[in-house]
């Protein structure tokens, strides 16, 4: 879903999709190395303070946790507001 100025800009959508896929496949190494591996990482996250809490939550959840996207929106076409929660597999 998009709010604000229409759909997400291509680089925003690419980064968001990349992250969702890596979380689903438990590719923690890629997520930690997102600055080098994710498409448009530096543009999507020019500074890391908004991305690092995801890494903390991911580590605290443990290797078997499932990532569930609980909020999917873009503000002003350039700011992904995606939110995830981590839960243990049933």
Buried (B, 14 or more C-beta within 10 A) or exposed (E): EBEBEEEBBEBBBBBBEBBBEBBEEBBBEBBBEBEEBBBBBEEBBEEEEEBEEBBEBBEEBEEEBBBEBEEBBBBBBBBBBBEBEBEEEE
